[in-house]
Amino acid sequence: MLKKLVSIITAGLVVNLLCVASVTAETNADKEVRFAENVKAGIVRLGIGPEARVEIKLRDGRKLKGYISEIGDEYFVVTDAKTGTATSIPYPQVQKAKGHNTRQNIIVAVVLGFLIVGLILAAKA
């Protein structure tokens, strides 16, 4: 009986060792780097020009509104539409970013309009 109990415990330990999943701890620096990469990807997606409107909240508490006038590897530039003041912002300094591209919105609306009209015409035929 003791041999049977020892063999069951041993088998359980072997199964436990084989099924262990490795977990890597992520540091705050890793999270910040990943967040900065996501911000950069979002900024690149918006593009540049007066149509690429953004609202940026920085880690130091400042808020900026304007459009993206330049995109670099380490920073992007937001230009205030009213004053024309350009501010260079490193990606890691961004706490929150909201933006939209009016040109993209117009294109999407036009394409959807054509699809709706096409569906209506196809339904009548």
N, C-alpha and C positions, 0 to 999 in steps of 0.2 A: 504494500500500500504506500509506503514511504517512497519507493522508487517511482511509482505512478505519479505521485504528487510532485516530486522533483522534476520529472520529465514534462509534466503539464506546465509547471512554472517556467522551466527552461524554454519550452516551445513558445510560451507567451512572451518571454523576453526577446527571443529571436524575432518574432513577428513585430514586436514593438520597435526594435532597432531597424528593421527593414522598412517600416512604414513611417519613419520620422521624416517630416518635411523641414527643409532648411529655411530659416527665416532670417532675412537680412534687415538690420535696423537702418532706417534712413535718417540721416542727420538733418538739422535745420538748413545747413548749407546746401545739401542735396535738394531739399524741397524748394529753396529759393532759386537755385539754378534752373530747376524744372519749370518753376513759375515764370522766370524771366524768358525761358525758351518759348513758353506758351504765349506770353505777351508779344514777343517778337513775331511769332507765326501769325497772330491775330493782326498785328500792325501791317505785316507784309500782305495779308489777305485783303486789307482795306485799300491798299495802294496809296498813291500820293496825289495831291491836288486839292482844290477847293471842295471837291465832292466827298473827300475822305474826312468827314467830320468826326472829332473825338472829344471825349471828356476824360481827363486823366486826374487821378488823385495820387499824389506822391507820398512816400513814406514819411516825409517831414511835415505832412499836413497840407501842403499847398495843393490847390486845384487849378487846372488849366483847361481852357476850352479853345478850340480852334480846328485847324485842319493839318494833316500831315504834309509837310513840305519836303522832307528828306528822310530816307531810311538808310541807316548804315548797319554794319555788323554789330557794333557795340552800343549804338544809340539811335534815336530818331529825333526829328525836329518837329515841334508843334508850333504853328504860326497862328497868332490871334488874328482872326479875320477883320476885326474892327480897328485895331491899332497897328497891325503888321509886325508886331514884336515876335521874333523867333526865339524859341527856347529849346535847347538841346537837352534831351532826357535819356540818361543811360537806362537800359531795360531793367536792371535790378532795382532801380529807384521807384519803379511803378508799384503802387499798392493795389490800385483798381483802375480798370480802363473800360470805357464804353465807347462804341463807335458805330458808324454806319456810312455806307457809301451810297449817296443818292443816285449816282449813275447806275449802279448795280440794281438798286430798287426799281428804278424806272424800266430797266431792261427786263427784269423779272415780271413786272406788271404788264408790259407790252406782250411778252411771250404768253403769259396766262390769258390775256385778253384774246389773242389769236386762237389759243386752244379752246376757249369757251365758245367763241364764234364758230370755230370749226365743228365742235360737238353739236351745237345748235343746228347748223346747216346739215350735218350728217343725220341728225335725228329727223329732220323734216323730209329728207330725201327718201 
